[in-house]
């Protein structure tokens, strides 16, 4: 290999012919390559059990690689250059010979240059340990750092997660392991800490003294995708354990001493350890019920698989004591929605109460961080309606991203892959965060497995279980539907 073409970074996608690799991983890598975030001489390696060659892999992934609307210049040339740096190795997940071929091919492309390696394990959960073991013993470079990326789920329960963690730590150091959840790569999540810690107007109000409740909403209008692991795991293990609890941890944590990933993760785990274990009385579970010709949607589920989760979480520390963090997440609902609503307390002794009307709760100040639909930051305030007399209205100050920023937002996989390359791990769960999250959810999961908690049915395309509204009312919260 010519030294000028020897890569300083090699990325191997294990499970390269799978759907996730084709639809998300390779397109994200190409987007980073186009934008200059990958070295021009990067080496991209695909590894899977399918018996194909370099050209066939390039043909498979080429159909999924596109340039963004604002990234069209020299798109064809960039695509050709990226594909020319893409190679394929055939081998089994537990095949040491196959992994040795991968290592040899990477060595051949790297030459004698100092090169770092990233291994993306896009493989079934049951193959994860075999792949990790083979990679650790055979395919790590001695000429730079090695990092591995692992997809959800991170275990089925606390015990299996602990065993998985211990096995991984017997082969890799914690700093090498990146547990990826693509939902944490959304701009909304990154904005949480930016808004809090770079704006004086928010941080002084960020406590029980001023905040009445926090609502975390993640709803999908789609059903469970056939073939996904979801049917055996349910929404708690799939969405709540990682995305929802990580969102709450970032929102509620104390200011870190720096933006270093370890400093941020140190603060996140303190929040997770302070969250009360969930009790059945504070949880509503649901499962969508398809009707008519949509019965095929039911085939992906069993009777105990929740597709809807609503709960009131409490953080037992000085900052958040008594503030309910309300969670609503589900599949097969009326619309796709991702947002966080922070509702502030009413103004004590509000002299304008009579001008607002009897429903004082509708006049609360809110900070709304919306990701879907139409990414935006909104602040709800009370203002005087123009004209004679004194009439107040509740209005929104609106920062709509598509109006402010004329650009296509990068996919979350681009964001997270770039973080791995840069060694920024603050959006990836550390082992102690995993353990703390399981401690919160294990009591509920145990009750589900014992069939001690009923799963309320709701219509596909509806608003979810009615029980959720009674839960909010019990905690003195009016759930806002828009």
N, C-alpha and C positions, 0 to 999 in steps of 0.2 A: 504494500500500500504506500503510495506517494505520501510523504509527510504532510504536504499541503492539503491533502484530502482526508487525512486521518482525523476521525471525529474526536471531539473533546467530551462528547456525551453520547451514550448509547441507551436507547429505550427499547425494552423487549415487552411485547404484549403476549402474555400466555393465555391462550384461548382466542387467538387472533381471528378465527373464522366465525366466532359467535356473534349474536345479534348486537350485544352491547359494544363490542369492539368495532363492528362495521358502522353502527349508527352514531356512536358517541365518541369513542376513544380516538380512532384514526382521524375523523373530522376535526376533533379538538387539536390534535397534534399538528395537522396541516394548517389550521388557523393560526396557531402559535408560530409555525414555520414561516407562513406568509408575512406575519406582522414583525418578524425579526426577533422573536423571543426564544427561538431555538437557534443553535449554531448552524450556519449554512451547510456545514459538513456533518451534521448530526447523523447517527446511524439508527434506523428504525427496523426492528426485528419482530416478525410474527412467528409464533410457535403454536402449533395445535396438532391434533391427531389426524387431521385431514391430509391425505396424500396429494399435495399440490406442490408447485415450484414457485420461484420468485415472481415470474410473469403472471401466473394465475392469481397469486395474492394481489398483485398490483391491479389486475383487472377487477377483482372482487371489490376492493376498497375504492377504486377510482370513481365508481358510480355514485359514491356517497360524499365525495369531496367537492365542496363548492366554496367560492369566495363570497364574502359578505357584500352587501350592496355598496358599502363605502370602501370596499377593498377589491377593486376590479382591475387595477392597473397591473399588467404583466401576469394576469392570473394563470393563463395557460403555461407560461414559462415556469412559474413557481410550482405549478402542479407537476410538471414533467420532472423538475429538479427533485421535488419531494419523493416522487415515486422511484426515481433512480437511486435514492438512498434507502429504499425499503427492501428487506430481504426476508426469506421464509425458511423455516426449519420445521421438519415434520418429526413428531415424537409424542409419546404418551405422557400423561401427567405424572405417573410414578416410574417413568422410564429414565434411569440414570444415563443410559447410552444416548437417548435423545437429548437430554440436558447437556451432555458432554459435547454433542454436535453443535448445540446452540453456543456454548462457551467457546468452542473452537472457531466457529464462524465469526463471533464477536471479536475474538483475538485477531483473526485474520484481517478484519476490516480496521481494527484499531491500530494495528502495527505496534510500534514501541512507544507510542505517545501516551502521556498521562490521560486517562479517560475515566469518567464516572459512569455508573450504570444505574438505571431505574428499571425495575421489573413490575409490570402491572399484572396482577393475578386476577384476570377476568375468567374465573373458573367456577364450576359448581362447588358448593360448600363442602361436599363430601370429598372433593379432590384437593382441597386447600392445603391440608397438612402434608400430603405427599409432594405437592409442588414446592411448598416452602422448604421442605427438607432437602429435596434434590438441588434447588437453587442455592441453598446455603452451603452445601458441601461441594458443589461442582462449579457453579456459574458465577460466583462473586469475583470481581476483579481485585487484583492486588495493587493496581496502579491509580486508584482513586477511591471515592466513596461509593457505597452501594445502598440503595433504598428500595423498599418494596411497598406497593400499594395494594390494599386489600379491600374488596367490596363487601357491603352488607350481605347477609346478617353476620354480626359478630358473636355468634353463639345462639343457642335456642333458649337458654336460661342462665342463671348465675353460675351454676356448676359447669356447664359445657363451655361457657364463655371463659371461665377461669382456666379450664384445661387448655383451651385454645391459646389463651394468653401465655400460659406457662410454656407451652410447646414452642410458640413463636419466639419467646424470650430465651429459650435454650439454643436457638439458632441465629437470632439477630438481637442487636441492642434495641432498646426502646426508641432511641432517636432515629433508627433506620425504618421503623414501621409507621406507615401512613394509612389509617383506617378512613376510607373515603365515604362520604355521604354527599351525593351530588346536590342535594337541596341546600347544603350549607355553603355552596359556592354561589348562591344567588346574591345579587347586589344588595338586597334588603338586609341580609345577615351582616355583610361587611359594614353597612351603614349604621348598625346599632351602636358600635363603639365610637364611630366618628361623630355621630350626633351628640352622644353623651359627653364625650371627653374633649371635644373641640369647640363646644358652644356653651358659654357661661349661662345662657338663658335656661338650659335644661338641667344640668347636673345638680344645682342647689335644690331643685324640686324633686329629685329622683329618690324619694323615700316614702315611707308610710305617712309622713306628716302632710303630704300634698297629693299623693296618688291613692285613689280609692280602689281601683282594680286594674288588672292587665288582662287583655284578651288576645289569645294566640289562635289564629284561624288558618286552617289548611284543608281546603275541601277540593275534591276532584269530581267532575261530572262523568268520568269514565268508570267502567267496571274493572274488575281484576283482569289483568292480561293473562290469557291462557299460557301455561308453561312456566309462569313465575313461581318462585318459592312461597309467595304470599299465602296460598291456601293452607299451608301447614303452619304458618307463623302468625298471621293476623296483623292488624294495624298497630297494635301496641309494640310488638317486637320490630315491625318494619319501619314505622314512622315516629312513634312516640319516644322509643328508647334512645334514638339518636337525634333526629332533627328537632323534635319539640323540646326535649330537655336541654339540648345544646343551645337552642334559641333563648330559652329562659335563663340559662346560665350566663350567656353573654349580656343579656339585658339587665340582669340583677346583680352582677358581680361588682366587687369593689374596684376602684381604679388600680390597674396593674402598675408596677414600678417602671415598666417600659413596655414597648410593643413587641419585645421578644416573645416568641411563641411559648416558651416555657413559663414566662412570667404571667401570660394571659391564662394558660392552662392551670397554673397554680390557683388563680382566683376563681376560675370556673369550677374546679373540683370542690372548693369551699362552699359554693352555692349548692351544688348537687348533694353534698353531705348534710346540708341544712334543710333540705326539702323533706317534709314529713312523708313517711310511708303512706301510700294510698290505702284508703279503706273503702269497702264496697259502697257505703252510703254516699261517698263523694264521687262516684263514677257511674256513668251511663254507657252501656255498650249497645251497639246495634248491628244489624246485618241487612243489606238491601235485599229486596225481594223482587226479582224481575217478573214480568207478566207477559202472557201471550207469546208472541214469536221471539221474545227476548229471553226465554227460559234457558237458552244456552249459557247465559251469564251466570246462572246458579250452579252450573256444573263444575265451576272452578272452586267452589267452596264446600266446606262441611258445616254441620250445624253449629259447631262451636267457634267458628272463625269469625271474629268481629271485624266488620268493615267500617265501623264508626266508633269513635271514642270521644267522650266528653267528660271532663273532670275539673274539680276545683283543687288546685295545689296551693300549699302554704309553705313559705320559707321561714323557718324559725330562727331569725337573727334580728339584731337591733334595727337594721334598716327596713326590713320588710314584714315585721311581725304583724299579723292580722290582715295583710293585704292578699286577697284571693287572686291567684293566677289561673284564669279560666281558659281551658283548652277545648277546642272543637276541631276534630279532624275526621274526615271520612271519604269514602268512595261512593260513586253512584248518586251524588247529590245534585242539586238543581243547577249549580254553576261551579266553575273553577275559580277558586279564590285563595289568595295567600296574603295575609296582612296581620299586623300587630296593632292593637288599639290600646292606648294608655289613657284611662279616664281619670281625671283629677277630681278632687273633692269639691263639694259646693262651697261657695264663698260664705263664711260664717256671718250670720246676721245680714244677709244681702239686702241692702236698702232698695234694690230694684226688683225685689221678689214679685210685687204686684204687677209690675210692668211685663214681667216674663210670663205670667200666667200661673195656673195651678200646677201644671206639670213641670216642677222645677228640675226634675231629673233630665228633661230633654235639653236643658240649657247648660249641661256640664261642659267644661273645657276638655278637649281631647287632642292627643297627638296620634295621628294615624300614619303608620308606615305601610304602604301598600306595594306589593310586588305584582300581583295579578288580580284583576285585569288592570292594565294601564299603570305602570309603576309611578308612584307619586309619594310625596310627603305632604300631609295635610294637617293643619292646626285649626280646630274648631273653637271659635270665640263668639262672645255675645257682643252685638253692636246695635246702635240705634238705627231704625229704619228711617230713611230720608223723608222729610215732610213735616207737617205740623203735628203737634202732639208728641207724646213719648211712648213709642212702641219699640220693643226690643226684638231682635231676631238672632238666631244662631246660624252663623255663616262659617264657611271654610276658606282659610288662606291656603292656596293650592299651588304646590310646585309639581307640575306634571312633567315628567322626564322627557317625554317625546316632544314636548314643546320647547323645553329648555336646551336639550342636547340633541343635536341632529346627527345621531349615530346609531348603529345597530349594536345592541348590548351583547357582549360576548357570552357564549354558552357557559354554564357553570363548570363544565368539565375543563374548559380552557383555563378558567380561573384557578381551579384546584390543581391541575397539572402544573401550571406555572409556579404555584406555591411549593409543590414537591421539588421542582427543579431548583428553586431558590432556597430550599430548606426552611420555609416558613410553615410551621406545623400548628398554628393556633386554631385552625378550623378542623383539625383532625383529632379524634378522641384518643387520649392517653389511657393506659391500662387502669389507672386509679379512677378515671372518669367513668370508664365502662363499669367498674365494680360499683361505684356509687349510684349509677343509673339503675342497675339491676336491683340494688337494695330498695330503691323507691318503688319499683314495679313488681317485684317478686310476690308480695302478698296478694295482689290482684290476679296475677297470672296463675298462682296456685289455686285461688278460688274458682277461676274459669276452668282449669283442668279438672277440678272436683265437681264441676257443674253446679256450683253454689251461687253463681251469678247468672241471671237470665239475660239472654240477648234479645233485645226488642227489634222486631222486624219493621222496616220502613220501605216505602215504595221507591223503586229506581227512579231517579230524577226528581225526588222530593227534597224536603228540608231536613230529613233525618228524624230520629226518634222524638216523640213528644216529651218523653221523660227528661230530655236535656233542658227544656224550658222550666220545668219544675225545679230542676237542680239549680239553675241560675236564680230563680225566685227565692229558694231557700237561703241562698247566700246574699240576698238583697241586691241582686244585679239585674238590670234590664238589658237583655241581649239585643244588640242593634242589628236589624236586618235591612239591607239596602238593595 
